């Protein structure tokens, strides 16, 4: 990445312009991957809540007998 040129031909020793462009180009893809990955834990959370409610209802039913 050394000796990269900025948009006006200025020397960019850190290559930050190139790194920023790569980040911007990659951002929409990363958003889609996170959306797909976040649906898994969300479904797991819903299933966990349903199981917890079922256990509480079962314990309450046994306690009221």
mmCIF file of the N, C-alpha and C atoms, coordinates in Angstrom:
data_MODEL
# 
_entry.id   MODEL 
# 
loop_
_atom_site.group_PDB 
_atom_site.id 
_atom_site.type_symbol 
_atom_site.label_atom_id 
_atom_site.label_alt_id 
_atom_site.label_comp_id 
_atom_site.label_asym_id 
_atom_site.label_entity_id 
_atom_site.label_seq_id 
_atom_site.pdbx_PDB_ins_code 
_atom_site.Cartn_x 
_atom_site.Cartn_y 
_atom_site.Cartn_z 
_atom_site.occupancy 
_atom_site.B_iso_or_equiv 
_atom_site.pdbx_formal_charge 
_atom_site.auth_seq_id 
_atom_site.auth_comp_id 
_atom_site.auth_asym_id 
_atom_site.auth_atom_id 
_atom_site.pdbx_PDB_model_num 
ATOM 1   N N  . UNK A 1 1  ? 0.814   -1.190  0.000  1.00 0.00 ? 1  UNK A N  1 
ATOM 2   C CA . UNK A 1 1  ? 0.000   0.000   0.000  1.00 0.00 ? 1  UNK A CA 1 
ATOM 3   C C  . UNK A 1 1  ? 0.858   1.254   0.000  1.00 0.00 ? 1  UNK A C  1 
ATOM 4   N N  . UNK A 1 2  ? 2.124   1.127   0.044  1.00 0.00 ? 2  UNK A N  1 
ATOM 5   C CA . UNK A 1 2  ? 2.998   2.283   0.051  1.00 0.00 ? 2  UNK A CA 1 
ATOM 6   C C  . UNK A 1 2  ? 2.944   2.972   -1.298 1.00 0.00 ? 2  UNK A C  1 
ATOM 7   N N  . UNK A 1 3  ? 3.174   4.262   -1.278 1.00 0.00 ? 3  UNK A N  1 
ATOM 8   C CA . UNK A 1 3  ? 3.232   5.082   -2.481 1.00 0.00 ? 3  UNK A CA 1 
ATOM 9   C C  . UNK A 1 3  ? 1.921   5.087   -3.256 1.00 0.00 ? 3  UNK A C  1 
ATOM 10  N N  . UNK A 1 4  ? 0.806   5.096   -2.567 1.00 0.00 ? 4  UNK A N  1 
ATOM 11  C CA . UNK A 1 4  ? -0.475  5.202   -3.268 1.00 0.00 ? 4  UNK A CA 1 
ATOM 12  C C  . UNK A 1 4  ? -0.765  6.662   -3.561 1.00 0.00 ? 4  UNK A C  1 
ATOM 13  N N  . UNK A 1 5  ? -1.546  6.927   -4.557 1.00 0.00 ? 5  UNK A N  1 
ATOM 14  C CA . UNK A 1 5  ? -1.878  8.284   -4.952 1.00 0.00 ? 5  UNK A CA 1 
ATOM 15  C C  . UNK A 1 5  ? -3.320  8.586   -4.584 1.00 0.00 ? 5  UNK A C  1 
ATOM 16  N N  . UNK A 1 6  ? -3.562  9.767   -4.063 1.00 0.00 ? 6  UNK A N  1 
ATOM 17  C CA . UNK A 1 6  ? -4.904  10.213  -3.744 1.00 0.00 ? 6  UNK A CA 1 
ATOM 18  C C  . UNK A 1 6  ? -5.607  10.683  -5.001 1.00 0.00 ? 6  UNK A C  1 
ATOM 19  N N  . UNK A 1 7  ? -6.848  11.163  -4.886 1.00 0.00 ? 7  UNK A N  1 
ATOM 20  C CA . UNK A 1 7  ? -7.608  11.575  -6.068 1.00 0.00 ? 7  UNK A CA 1 
ATOM 21  C C  . UNK A 1 7  ? -6.970  12.743  -6.817 1.00 0.00 ? 7  UNK A C  1 
ATOM 22  N N  . UNK A 1 8  ? -6.282  13.664  -6.132 1.00 0.00 ? 8  UNK A N  1 
ATOM 23  C CA . UNK A 1 8  ? -5.651  14.806  -6.789 1.00 0.00 ? 8  UNK A CA 1 
ATOM 24  C C  . UNK A 1 8  ? -4.197  14.518  -7.137 1.00 0.00 ? 8  UNK A C  1 
ATOM 25  N N  . UNK A 1 9  ? -3.753  13.287  -6.966 1.00 0.00 ? 9  UNK A N  1 
ATOM 26  C CA . UNK A 1 9  ? -2.366  12.957  -7.236 1.00 0.00 ? 9  UNK A CA 1 
ATOM 27  C C  . UNK A 1 9  ? -1.472  13.203  -6.036 1.00 0.00 ? 9  UNK A C  1 
ATOM 28  N N  . UNK A 1 10 ? -2.032  13.531  -4.878 1.00 0.00 ? 10 UNK A N  1 
ATOM 29  C CA . UNK A 1 10 ? -1.236  13.728  -3.670 1.00 0.00 ? 10 UNK A CA 1 
ATOM 30  C C  . UNK A 1 10 ? -0.785  12.384  -3.129 1.00 0.00 ? 10 UNK A C  1 
ATOM 31  N N  . UNK A 1 11 ? 0.403   12.373  -2.554 1.00 0.00 ? 11 UNK A N  1 
ATOM 32  C CA . UNK A 1 11 ? 0.937   11.145  -1.977 1.00 0.00 ? 11 UNK A CA 1 
ATOM 33  C C  . UNK A 1 11 ? 0.134   10.782  -0.723 1.00 0.00 ? 11 UNK A C  1 
ATOM 34  N N  . UNK A 1 12 ? -0.320  9.551   -0.625 1.00 0.00 ? 12 UNK A N  1 
ATOM 35  C CA . UNK A 1 12 ? -1.105  9.067   0.513  1.00 0.00 ? 12 UNK A CA 1 
ATOM 36  C C  . UNK A 1 12 ? -0.315  7.935   1.168  1.00 0.00 ? 12 UNK A C  1 
ATOM 37  N N  . UNK A 1 13 ? 0.600   8.252   2.084  1.00 0.00 ? 13 UNK A N  1 
ATOM 38  C CA . UNK A 1 13 ? 1.497   7.214   2.618  1.00 0.00 ? 13 UNK A CA 1 
ATOM 39  C C  . UNK A 1 13 ? 0.775   6.100   3.373  1.00 0.00 ? 13 UNK A C  1 
ATOM 40  N N  . UNK A 1 14 ? -0.350  6.394   3.991  1.00 0.00 ? 14 UNK A N  1 
ATOM 41  C CA . UNK A 1 14 ? -1.050  5.363   4.757  1.00 0.00 ? 14 UNK A CA 1 
ATOM 42  C C  . UNK A 1 14 ? -1.994  4.547   3.882  1.00 0.00 ? 14 UNK A C  1 
ATOM 43  N N  . UNK A 1 15 ? -2.236  4.990   2.682  1.00 0.00 ? 15 UNK A N  1 
ATOM 44  C CA . UNK A 1 15 ? -3.181  4.299   1.818  1.00 0.00 ? 15 UNK A CA 1 
ATOM 45  C C  . UNK A 1 15 ? -4.598  4.423   2.330  1.00 0.00 ? 15 UNK A C  1 
ATOM 46  N N  . UNK A 1 16 ? -4.892  5.466   3.094  1.00 0.00 ? 16 UNK A N  1 
ATOM 47  C CA . UNK A 1 16 ? -6.207  5.577   3.731  1.00 0.00 ? 16 UNK A CA 1 
ATOM 48  C C  . UNK A 1 16 ? -7.325  5.753   2.710  1.00 0.00 ? 16 UNK A C  1 
ATOM 49  N N  . UNK A 1 17 ? -7.047  6.418   1.607  1.00 0.00 ? 17 UNK A N  1 
ATOM 50  C CA . UNK A 1 17 ? -8.091  6.593   0.596  1.00 0.00 ? 17 UNK A CA 1 
ATOM 51  C C  . UNK A 1 17 ? -8.492  5.246   0.008  1.00 0.00 ? 17 UNK A C  1 
ATOM 52  N N  . UNK A 1 18 ? -7.491  4.438   -0.304 1.00 0.00 ? 18 UNK A N  1 
ATOM 53  C CA . UNK A 1 18 ? -7.770  3.119   -0.864 1.00 0.00 ? 18 UNK A CA 1 
ATOM 54  C C  . UNK A 1 18 ? -8.495  2.252   0.159  1.00 0.00 ? 18 UNK A C  1 
ATOM 55  N N  . UNK A 1 19 ? -8.090  2.311   1.424  1.00 0.00 ? 19 UNK A N  1 
ATOM 56  C CA . UNK A 1 19 ? -8.729  1.519   2.471  1.00 0.00 ? 19 UNK A CA 1 
ATOM 57  C C  . UNK A 1 19 ? -10.171 1.981   2.669  1.00 0.00 ? 19 UNK A C  1 
ATOM 58  N N  . UNK A 1 20 ? -10.404 3.303   2.610  1.00 0.00 ? 20 UNK A N  1 
ATOM 59  C CA . UNK A 1 20 ? -11.759 3.822   2.775  1.00 0.00 ? 20 UNK A CA 1 
ATOM 60  C C  . UNK A 1 20 ? -12.660 3.370   1.633  1.00 0.00 ? 20 UNK A C  1 
ATOM 61  N N  . UNK A 1 21 ? -12.145 3.430   0.418  1.00 0.00 ? 21 UNK A N  1 
ATOM 62  C CA . UNK A 1 21 ? -12.951 2.992   -0.718 1.00 0.00 ? 21 UNK A CA 1 
ATOM 63  C C  . UNK A 1 21 ? -13.293 1.509   -0.610 1.00 0.00 ? 21 UNK A C  1 
ATOM 64  N N  . UNK A 1 22 ? -12.345 0.701   -0.163 1.00 0.00 ? 22 UNK A N  1 
ATOM 65  C CA . UNK A 1 22 ? -12.615 -0.725  0.016  1.00 0.00 ? 22 UNK A CA 1 
ATOM 66  C C  . UNK A 1 22 ? -13.683 -0.929  1.083  1.00 0.00 ? 22 UNK A C  1 
ATOM 67  N N  . UNK A 1 23 ? -13.626 -0.135  2.154  1.00 0.00 ? 23 UNK A N  1 
ATOM 68  C CA . UNK A 1 23 ? -14.614 -0.237  3.222  1.00 0.00 ? 23 UNK A CA 1 
ATOM 69  C C  . UNK A 1 23 ? -16.005 0.145   2.714  1.00 0.00 ? 23 UNK A C  1 
ATOM 70  N N  . UNK A 1 24 ? -16.091 1.243   1.956  1.00 0.00 ? 24 UNK A N  1 
ATOM 71  C CA . UNK A 1 24 ? -17.382 1.702   1.445  1.00 0.00 ? 24 UNK A CA 1 
ATOM 72  C C  . UNK A 1 24 ? -17.960 0.685   0.473  1.00 0.00 ? 24 UNK A C  1 
ATOM 73  N N  . UNK A 1 25 ? -17.105 0.114   -0.383 1.00 0.00 ? 25 UNK A N  1 
ATOM 74  C CA . UNK A 1 25 ? -17.581 -0.879  -1.338 1.00 0.00 ? 25 UNK A CA 1 
ATOM 75  C C  . UNK A 1 25 ? -18.037 -2.154  -0.648 1.00 0.00 ? 25 UNK A C  1 
ATOM 76  N N  . UNK A 1 26 ? -17.458 -2.475  0.501  1.00 0.00 ? 26 UNK A N  1 
ATOM 77  C CA . UNK A 1 26 ? -17.764 -3.707  1.215  1.00 0.00 ? 26 UNK A CA 1 
ATOM 78  C C  . UNK A 1 26 ? -18.961 -3.547  2.141  1.00 0.00 ? 26 UNK A C  1 
ATOM 79  N N  . UNK A 1 27 ? -19.314 -2.346  2.553  1.00 0.00 ? 27 UNK A N  1 
ATOM 80  C CA . UNK A 1 27 ? -20.339 -2.099  3.568  1.00 0.00 ? 27 UNK A CA 1 
ATOM 81  C C  . UNK A 1 27 ? -21.702 -2.703  3.223  1.00 0.00 ? 27 UNK A C  1 
ATOM 82  N N  . UNK A 1 28 ? -22.246 -2.557  2.025  1.00 0.00 ? 28 UNK A N  1 
ATOM 83  C CA . UNK A 1 28 ? -23.567 -3.151  1.753  1.00 0.00 ? 28 UNK A CA 1 
ATOM 84  C C  . UNK A 1 28 ? -23.557 -4.675  1.867  1.00 0.00 ? 28 UNK A C  1 
ATOM 85  N N  . UNK A 1 29 ? -22.470 -5.317  1.456  1.00 0.00 ? 29 UNK A N  1 
ATOM 86  C CA . UNK A 1 29 ? -22.386 -6.766  1.572  1.00 0.00 ? 29 UNK A CA 1 
ATOM 87  C C  . UNK A 1 29 ? -22.357 -7.178  3.031  1.00 0.00 ? 29 UNK A C  1 
ATOM 88  N N  . UNK A 1 30 ? -21.621 -6.444  3.843  1.00 0.00 ? 30 UNK A N  1 
ATOM 89  C CA . UNK A 1 30 ? -21.540 -6.769  5.266  1.00 0.00 ? 30 UNK A CA 1 
ATOM 90  C C  . UNK A 1 30 ? -22.903 -6.613  5.912  1.00 0.00 ? 30 UNK A C  1 
ATOM 91  N N  . UNK A 1 31 ? -23.684 -5.604  5.517  1.00 0.00 ? 31 UNK A N  1 
ATOM 92  C CA . UNK A 1 31 ? -25.010 -5.396  6.079  1.00 0.00 ? 31 UNK A CA 1 
ATOM 93  C C  . UNK A 1 31 ? -25.940 -6.554  5.782  1.00 0.00 ? 31 UNK A C  1 
ATOM 94  N N  . UNK A 1 32 ? -25.859 -7.091  4.569  1.00 0.00 ? 32 UNK A N  1 
ATOM 95  C CA . UNK A 1 32 ? -26.707 -8.237  4.214  1.00 0.00 ? 32 UNK A CA 1 
ATOM 96  C C  . UNK A 1 32 ? -26.307 -9.471  5.019  1.00 0.00 ? 32 UNK A C  1 
ATOM 97  N N  . UNK A 1 33 ? -25.019 -9.664  5.230  1.00 0.00 ? 33 UNK A N  1 
ATOM 98  C CA . UNK A 1 33 ? -24.560 -10.823 6.000  1.00 0.00 ? 33 UNK A CA 1 
ATOM 99  C C  . UNK A 1 33 ? -25.006 -10.708 7.450  1.00 0.00 ? 33 UNK A C  1 
ATOM 100 N N  . UNK A 1 34 ? -24.927 -9.501  8.009  1.00 0.00 ? 34 UNK A N  1 
ATOM 101 C CA . UNK A 1 34 ? -25.355 -9.332  9.395  1.00 0.00 ? 34 UNK A CA 1 
ATOM 102 C C  . UNK A 1 34 ? -26.854 -9.528  9.529  1.00 0.00 ? 34 UNK A C  1 
ATOM 103 N N  . UNK A 1 35 ? -27.625 -9.091  8.560  1.00 0.00 ? 35 UNK A N  1 
ATOM 104 C CA . UNK A 1 35 ? -29.075 -9.275  8.620  1.00 0.00 ? 35 UNK A CA 1 
ATOM 105 C C  . UNK A 1 35 ? -29.415 -10.758 8.591  1.00 0.00 ? 35 UNK A C  1 
ATOM 106 N N  . UNK A 1 36 ? -28.726 -11.518 7.767  1.00 0.00 ? 36 UNK A N  1 
ATOM 107 C CA . UNK A 1 36 ? -28.980 -12.953 7.701  1.00 0.00 ? 36 UNK A CA 1 
ATOM 108 C C  . UNK A 1 36 ? -28.527 -13.641 8.980  1.00 0.00 ? 36 UNK A C  1 
ATOM 109 N N  . UNK A 1 37 ? -27.410 -13.212 9.535  1.00 0.00 ? 37 UNK A N  1 
ATOM 110 C CA . UNK A 1 37 ? -26.891 -13.837 10.748 1.00 0.00 ? 37 UNK A CA 1 
ATOM 111 C C  . UNK A 1 37 ? -27.742 -13.470 11.964 1.00 0.00 ? 37 UNK A C  1 
ATOM 112 N N  . UNK A 1 38 ? -28.309 -12.267 11.990 1.00 0.00 ? 38 UNK A N  1 
ATOM 113 C CA . UNK A 1 38 ? -29.072 -11.851 13.161 1.00 0.00 ? 38 UNK A CA 1 
ATOM 114 C C  . UNK A 1 38 ? -30.424 -12.546 13.241 1.00 0.00 ? 38 UNK A C  1 
ATOM 115 N N  . UNK A 1 39 ? -30.931 -13.093 12.143 1.00 0.00 ? 39 UNK A N  1 
ATOM 116 C CA . UNK A 1 39 ? -32.220 -13.778 12.207 1.00 0.00 ? 39 UNK A CA 1 
ATOM 117 C C  . UNK A 1 39 ? -32.093 -15.092 12.966 1.00 0.00 ? 39 UNK A C  1 
ATOM 118 N N  . UNK A 1 40 ? -30.932 -15.729 12.937 1.00 0.00 ? 40 UNK A N  1 
ATOM 119 C CA . UNK A 1 40 ? -30.718 -16.978 13.669 1.00 0.00 ? 40 UNK A CA 1 
ATOM 120 C C  . UNK A 1 40 ? -30.855 -16.800 15.174 1.00 0.00 ? 40 UNK A C  1 
ATOM 121 N N  . UNK A 1 41 ? -30.089 -15.890 15.779 1.00 0.00 ? 41 UNK A N  1 
ATOM 122 C CA . UNK A 1 41 ? -30.226 -15.664 17.223 1.00 0.00 ? 41 UNK A CA 1 
ATOM 123 C C  . UNK A 1 41 ? -31.611 -15.161 17.607 1.00 0.00 ? 41 UNK A C  1 
ATOM 124 N N  . UNK A 1 42 ? -32.257 -14.404 16.757 1.00 0.00 ? 42 UNK A N  1 
ATOM 125 C CA . UNK A 1 42 ? -33.598 -13.904 17.064 1.00 0.00 ? 42 UNK A CA 1 
ATOM 126 C C  . UNK A 1 42 ? -34.577 -15.069 17.155 1.00 0.00 ? 42 UNK A C  1 
ATOM 127 N N  . UNK A 1 43 ? -34.478 -16.018 16.241 1.00 0.00 ? 43 UNK A N  1 
ATOM 128 C CA . UNK A 1 43 ? -35.353 -17.191 16.274 1.00 0.00 ? 43 UNK A CA 1 
ATOM 129 C C  . UNK A 1 43 ? -35.064 -18.013 17.528 1.00 0.00 ? 43 UNK A C  1 
ATOM 130 N N  . UNK A 1 44 ? -33.792 -18.150 17.865 1.00 0.00 ? 44 UNK A N  1 
ATOM 131 C CA . UNK A 1 44 ? -33.419 -18.875 19.078 1.00 0.00 ? 44 UNK A CA 1 
ATOM 132 C C  . UNK A 1 44 ? -33.977 -18.215 20.331 1.00 0.00 ? 44 UNK A C  1 
ATOM 133 N N  . UNK A 1 45 ? -33.967 -16.902 20.351 1.00 0.00 ? 45 UNK A N  1 
ATOM 134 C CA . UNK A 1 45 ? -34.512 -16.170 21.498 1.00 0.00 ? 45 UNK A CA 1 
ATOM 135 C C  . UNK A 1 45 ? -36.012 -16.405 21.616 1.00 0.00 ? 45 UNK A C  1 
ATOM 136 N N  . UNK A 1 46 ? -36.722 -16.368 20.515 1.00 0.00 ? 46 UNK A N  1 
ATOM 137 C CA . UNK A 1 46 ? -38.173 -16.596 20.532 1.00 0.00 ? 46 UNK A CA 1 
ATOM 138 C C  . UNK A 1 46 ? -38.478 -18.015 21.006 1.00 0.00 ? 46 UNK A C  1 
ATOM 139 N N  . UNK A 1 47 ? -37.731 -18.995 20.507 1.00 0.00 ? 47 UNK A N  1 
ATOM 140 C CA . UNK A 1 47 ? -37.940 -20.380 20.936 1.00 0.00 ? 47 UNK A CA 1 
ATOM 141 C C  . UNK A 1 47 ? -37.650 -20.514 22.425 1.00 0.00 ? 47 UNK A C  1 
ATOM 142 N N  . UNK A 1 48 ? -36.596 -19.867 22.898 1.00 0.00 ? 48 UNK A N  1 
ATOM 143 C CA . UNK A 1 48 ? -36.259 -19.910 24.324 1.00 0.00 ? 48 UNK A CA 1 
ATOM 144 C C  . UNK A 1 48 ? -37.354 -19.323 25.194 1.00 0.00 ? 48 UNK A C  1 
ATOM 145 N N  . UNK A 1 49 ? -37.931 -18.217 24.753 1.00 0.00 ? 49 UNK A N  1 
ATOM 146 C CA . UNK A 1 49 ? -39.023 -17.589 25.520 1.00 0.00 ? 49 UNK A CA 1 
ATOM 147 C C  . UNK A 1 49 ? -40.243 -18.497 25.547 1.00 0.00 ? 49 UNK A C  1 
ATOM 148 N N  . UNK A 1 50 ? -40.570 -19.116 24.417 1.00 0.00 ? 50 UNK A N  1 
ATOM 149 C CA . UNK A 1 50 ? -41.722 -20.021 24.364 1.00 0.00 ? 50 UNK A CA 1 
ATOM 150 C C  . UNK A 1 50 ? -41.509 -21.206 25.303 1.00 0.00 ? 50 UNK A C  1 
ATOM 151 N N  . UNK A 1 51 ? -40.297 -21.760 25.311 1.00 0.00 ? 51 UNK A N  1 
ATOM 152 C CA . UNK A 1 51 ? -39.994 -22.889 26.199 1.00 0.00 ? 51 UNK A CA 1 
ATOM 153 C C  . UNK A 1 51 ? -40.086 -22.451 27.659 1.00 0.00 ? 51 UNK A C  1 
ATOM 154 N N  . UNK A 1 52 ? -39.559 -21.269 27.976 1.00 0.00 ? 52 UNK A N  1 
ATOM 155 C CA . UNK A 1 52 ? -39.614 -20.773 29.360 1.00 0.00 ? 52 UNK A CA 1 
ATOM 156 C C  . UNK A 1 52 ? -41.056 -20.579 29.811 1.00 0.00 ? 52 UNK A C  1 
ATOM 157 N N  . UNK A 1 53 ? -41.899 -20.031 28.945 1.00 0.00 ? 53 UNK A N  1 
ATOM 158 C CA . UNK A 1 53 ? -43.312 -19.837 29.295 1.00 0.00 ? 53 UNK A CA 1 
ATOM 159 C C  . UNK A 1 53 ? -43.987 -21.190 29.500 1.00 0.00 ? 53 UNK A C  1 
ATOM 160 N N  . UNK A 1 54 ? -43.664 -22.171 28.655 1.00 0.00 ? 54 UNK A N  1 
ATOM 161 C CA . UNK A 1 54 ? -44.255 -23.507 28.793 1.00 0.00 ? 54 UNK A CA 1 
ATOM 162 C C  . UNK A 1 54 ? -43.849 -24.141 30.119 1.00 0.00 ? 54 UNK A C  1 
ATOM 163 N N  . UNK A 1 55 ? -42.592 -23.955 30.522 1.00 0.00 ? 55 UNK A N  1 
ATOM 164 C CA . UNK A 1 55 ? -42.127 -24.517 31.795 1.00 0.00 ? 55 UNK A CA 1 
ATOM 165 C C  . UNK A 1 55 ? -42.854 -23.848 32.957 1.00 0.00 ? 55 UNK A C  1 
ATOM 166 N N  . UNK A 1 56 ? -42.994 -22.532 32.905 1.00 0.00 ? 56 UNK A N  1 
ATOM 167 C CA . UNK A 1 56 ? -43.676 -21.807 33.989 1.00 0.00 ? 56 UNK A CA 1 
ATOM 168 C C  . UNK A 1 56 ? -45.133 -22.256 34.073 1.00 0.00 ? 56 UNK A C  1 
ATOM 169 N N  . UNK A 1 57 ? -45.799 -22.408 32.941 1.00 0.00 ? 57 UNK A N  1 
ATOM 170 C CA . UNK A 1 57 ? -47.203 -22.875 32.931 1.00 0.00 ? 57 UNK A CA 1 
ATOM 171 C C  . UNK A 1 57 ? -47.289 -24.291 33.469 1.00 0.00 ? 57 UNK A C  1 
ATOM 172 N N  . UNK A 1 58 ? -46.335 -25.144 33.099 1.00 0.00 ? 58 UNK A N  1 
ATOM 173 C CA . UNK A 1 58 ? -46.330 -26.520 33.618 1.00 0.00 ? 58 UNK A CA 1 
ATOM 174 C C  . UNK A 1 58 ? -46.123 -26.570 35.107 1.00 0.00 ? 58 UNK A C  1 
ATOM 175 N N  . UNK A 1 59 ? -45.202 -25.783 35.626 1.00 0.00 ? 59 UNK A N  1 
ATOM 176 C CA . UNK A 1 59 ? -44.962 -25.747 37.076 1.00 0.00 ? 59 UNK A CA 1 
ATOM 177 C C  . UNK A 1 59 ? -46.171 -25.187 37.802 1.00 0.00 ? 59 UNK A C  1 
ATOM 178 N N  . UNK A 1 60 ? -46.795 -24.156 37.248 1.00 0.00 ? 60 UNK A N  1 
ATOM 179 C CA . UNK A 1 60 ? -47.994 -23.578 37.878 1.00 0.00 ? 60 UNK A CA 1 
ATOM 180 C C  . UNK A 1 60 ? -49.146 -24.584 37.887 1.00 0.00 ? 60 UNK A C  1 
ATOM 181 N N  . UNK A 1 61 ? -49.288 -25.360 36.809 1.00 0.00 ? 61 UNK A N  1 
ATOM 182 C CA . UNK A 1 61 ? -50.349 -26.360 36.749 1.00 0.00 ? 61 UNK A CA 1 
ATOM 183 C C  . UNK A 1 61 ? -50.118 -27.447 37.793 1.00 0.00 ? 61 UNK A C  1 
ATOM 184 N N  . UNK A 1 62 ? -48.874 -27.859 37.975 1.00 0.00 ? 62 UNK A N  1 
ATOM 185 C CA . UNK A 1 62 ? -48.578 -28.872 38.991 1.00 0.00 ? 62 UNK A CA 1 
ATOM 186 C C  . UNK A 1 62 ? -48.774 -28.329 40.396 1.00 0.00 ? 62 UNK A C  1 
ATOM 187 N N  . UNK A 1 63 ? -48.452 -27.055 40.604 1.00 0.00 ? 63 UNK A N  1 
ATOM 188 C CA . UNK A 1 63 ? -48.589 -26.458 41.923 1.00 0.00 ? 63 UNK A CA 1 
ATOM 189 C C  . UNK A 1 63 ? -50.051 -26.253 42.324 1.00 0.00 ? 63 UNK A C  1 
ATOM 190 N N  . UNK A 1 64 ? -50.927 -26.081 41.376 1.00 0.00 ? 64 UNK A N  1 
ATOM 191 C CA . UNK A 1 64 ? -52.330 -25.817 41.673 1.00 0.00 ? 64 UNK A CA 1 
ATOM 192 C C  . UNK A 1 64 ? -53.166 -27.085 41.784 1.00 0.00 ? 64 UNK A C  1 
ATOM 193 N N  . UNK A 1 65 ? -52.572 -28.228 41.619 1.00 0.00 ? 65 UNK A N  1 
ATOM 194 C CA . UNK A 1 65 ? -53.339 -29.485 41.728 1.00 0.00 ? 65 UNK A CA 1 
ATOM 195 C C  . UNK A 1 65 ? -53.682 -29.795 43.138 1.00 0.00 ? 65 UNK A C  1 
# 
